[in-house]
């Protein structure tokens, strides 16, 4: 017979308690489903009943939410979910970890904060390593948060410029056959990076940074022969680099530079005979000091809910792919 435990938490008034779950009882239902326990609330008290470990986790959840609320932080549904993930996460984290790693990228835009447990650990890796690989399916925020971290480093004068690059696979890096000038040739391949920039900064900030050379966006082919000093380098769509291109980019790093590499090993667009540079990097660099790998899961997808279901469906059909072990290493 499974032993059960009951614990009742009391708060100063109903309004304070309701603020901890955003006045939304469906959030408490998520606690019941996630931890497999029962919740009862009335007036200014909340009771949990279930297995001892589940009750302990639920109380830890409310402790975190109460501490954040007393710090003046509004408990949004996504913050509630993040706290719920934290009490079952291994290794554990707290909402304080989330807040201290928020990224301030612009005075006119709200800070960026993690929205999943995977993103919390990704931001931790970005903070503590010189080279970080963020690997996972579409919509997990791997490129978005990498760019946010680079912009925060630029704002704090830790780096002097940002270099954003990605391979132009469909053009084979030979852009001369396309119509238009250089900017018109490469823009379609770099558009996702521009989109992220304009989402984080005002149009005036983007134009000013680009004109002053603080942000450079260029195809990967244009990195050859350069040394990137005091720079935050982001390589996006890394699964579409060849082994030679990946090695070339990683060896461009100069003094006081960082490099964030993002990609999805399940979406390689290279010709069948070419091996992905990202796949080789996973196998080669896993035990190199200063290099970290973070593997996102489908649960980290934060686009439209249907995106996660699409990713799950394709994974079931295709079976596992060589994306390396899960979690950080």
N, C-alpha and C positions, 0 to 999 in steps of 0.2 A: 504493500500500500504506500502510495506517494505521500510524504509528509507535506502538509501545507502550513503556511504562516500568514498572519494578518498583521498589518501595521497601518496605523492612522496618523496622517500628518495634519497638523493644525496651523492655520495662518491667521494673520491679524484681522482680515476681513474678506468677504466674498470677492470683492473687486480685485484685491491683490492676487488671490488664488486664480481667478479666471484669466487674469493677464498672463499667467504662466503658460496657459495653453491657448492664448490668443482668442479667448471667448468662443472657442470652437471645440465642442465635445467630440467631434470626429477625430481630433488629434489624440484624445485619450483612448479612443477605439484602436488607434494605431499602436499604442502602447500595449493594449490587451493582445492584439494579434501578434506583435513582435515578440513579446515576452511570455505569452501564454499565461496570463493571469486575469483577474477580475478587478475592475475599478468601480468605486462608488464615491460619489461626491455630493455634498449638500452643504449649503451655507458656506462656511470657511474651512471645511475639512475635506480631506481626500483619503480614501482607504484603498490599499492594495491587498489582494489575497491571492496566493498561489504558492509555487515552490519557493523555498527560502532564497535561493540565488536570484530568482526572478524578482522577488520583492526587494531584495537588496539593490538590484540594478534599477528598478523603478524609483526607489528612494534616492539613489545617486543621481538619476535623471532630474528629479525635482530639485535636488540641492543645486545642481548646475544652473537650472533655469532660474531659481530664486536668486542665486548670486549674480547672474547676468542682469536680471531685472532690477536688482538693487543698485547696480552700477549705471542704471539709466538706459540699458539696452532693450529695445523693443523686441519681444519674442514673436518673430514672424513664423509662419508654418515651416519654411525651409530651415530656419534656425532650430526650431523644435525637432525636426527630423534629424538634423545634424547632431543634436544632443542625444537623441535616441540611439543613433548609430554609435555614438562615442562610448556608451555604457556596455556595449557588446563587442566593441572593436578590440582587436589584438594585433599590435600593442594598443593600449588605450590612449585616449587623448581627452582634452577638456575643451569647453567653449573658450576658456582663456587662451588656449593654444590657437584657436581659430582667430580670435580678436588680435592677438599679438602678431599674427602673420598676415594681417590684412594689408593690401597693397594700395598705397596712395600714389596715384599716377597723375592727377591733375587737381588743381584747386577748384575747378568748375565741374568735376565729376565725383560721384560717391566712390569711396574706396571699394576695391575688389576683395571679396572674401570667399573662402572655400564653401562649396555647396554639398560636398559629399566627403565621406571618410577618406576616399582615395585622393581627393584633391588636397585634403589636409596634409597627408603624407608627401604628396608631390611638392607642395610649397615648402615643406621642411627640407626636402632634398634640394630644391632650388636655393635655399638659404645656406646650406652647409657644404655644397660641392661646386667645384669649378666647371665640371662638365656633367650635364644631366640629360639622360635620355627619357623622354616621356612617350610611352608606347601604348597604344590602345585604339579602340574603335572610335568612329566619328561621334562628335558631340560630348566628349568627356572633358573638354576644356583644356586639353594638353597644350595646344598652341596659344590659346587665349591667355592662360595664366602665365605661360612662359613670356609672352609679350608684356603682360602686366608687370611681371617681375623685372624685366629689362627696363621698362619705363620708370619703375620705382627707383632702380639703381641709377638711372640717368638723372632723375629729379634730386636724388641725394648726393649727386656728384661722385658716386663710386665708380662709374664709368663715364667716359667723355662722349661716347656716341653709341648708337645702336646700328647693327648691320643685320638686315633681314634678307634671307635668301631661300630659294627653293629651286629644284631642278625643273627645267622646261622639257619634260619627257617627250611630249608629242612632237615637238619641233626638233628633237634630237640635239638640242643646244645649238643647232645651226639655224639662226633666226634670219639670215639674210634673204631667204626665199619668201618670207612673209611680206605683205605690202606695208607701206608706211615707214616712218622713222623708227629709231631704236625704241623710244618710249612706247610707241603704238604697237611694236612687235611684241614686247615683253609684258605689256600691261595685263593681258588676259591670264597669264600664268601667275602674276603677283597680286591679282585683285583680292584674293582672300586676306592677304596681309594688310592691304589698304583698308579693307572693310573693318578689320579688328582695330586698327589705329583710329579710324573715325568713330568707332564705338566708344573708345576710351578717352579720346581727346576731342576738343572742339576743332572744327575745320581750320580755324585760324592757328591753333597750336600745331596742328599737323603741318600746315604749309610753312609756318615759321621754322619748325624743327628741320624739315626737309631742305629748305632754302639755306639754312645755316650749316648744313652738313651734319646735324646731330642725329638724323635718321637717314639711313641709306637702304634702299630696297633694290636688289639686283639679282639676276639669275645666277645660279651656282657657277656657271662657266666663267663668270667675271671675277671670281675669287682667286683664280689661279695666279701664283706668283706674288701674292700680297702677304704682308704681315700685319695682323690686326691687333694693335696695341690699345690698351685702355678702352676696350670695346665689349659690349654685350652682343654676342652673336647668336642669332636664332636660325637654325636650319629646319625648315618645314618640309613636310612630305618626304621625309628622309628615306622611306622605303623605296623611292624611285631614284635613289642615287646608285651608281655603280660602286663597286668596292674601291676603285681608284678615286672616284669623286669624294667618297666619305673620308678616305685617308687624307686627301688633299685639303679638305675643309678643316678637319681636326688639327692638322699641322700648320694651319694659318694663325693659330692663336699666339698672341704676343704677350707683352708685359701687362699684368693686371687685367686680363680679359677673362670672360666667362663664356661658355657656349651651352646653349639649350637646344637639343635635337629632338624633334617630334615626328612621329610617323605611325602608321598602321600597317603592320607586317602582313595583314590579310588583304591589302589592296595594292599589291605591286603591279605597276603598269609597264615594267621593263619587258623587253623581248625575252622569250623563253630561254635563250642561250645566256642571257646576262644574269648574274647573281646580284641580289640586293646588297648594297653596302650596309644597310641597317642590320640585316641578318648576320653578316660577318662581324659587325661591331658587337652585337649581343654575345656572340661566341668568344670574341677575342678580348674584350675590355672588361669583363664582369668582375675581375679581381684587381683592377688597376686603381691605385690610390688616387683620390680626387675625382673619380668617375662614379656616378650613381645611375642606376636604372630603376625607373618606376613603371610598373605595368598596370594600366587601368583595366577595370572590369566593366561588364555591361551595366552593372548597377550605378556606375559613375556617369552614365549618359544623362545629360541635363537639357537636351533639346526637347522638342515636342515628345510627349510620352510614347507616341507611336514609333519613334526612332529606336528606342530600346527594344520594342517588340520586333521590329524589323531585323535588328542586329541578332537577336536571339534566334529568330526563324532561320536566318542564313547560316548561323553557326550550327544549328541542328542539322541542316541539310548538308553542309560542307564538311562537318566534323571538325575536330581540333586542328589548328594550324600551328606552325612552329614559331609561336610568339614568345617563347621563353617562359620561365617560371613566373608565377603570379607574385605580386607584391614587390617591395623594394629589395634591392641587394647591392 
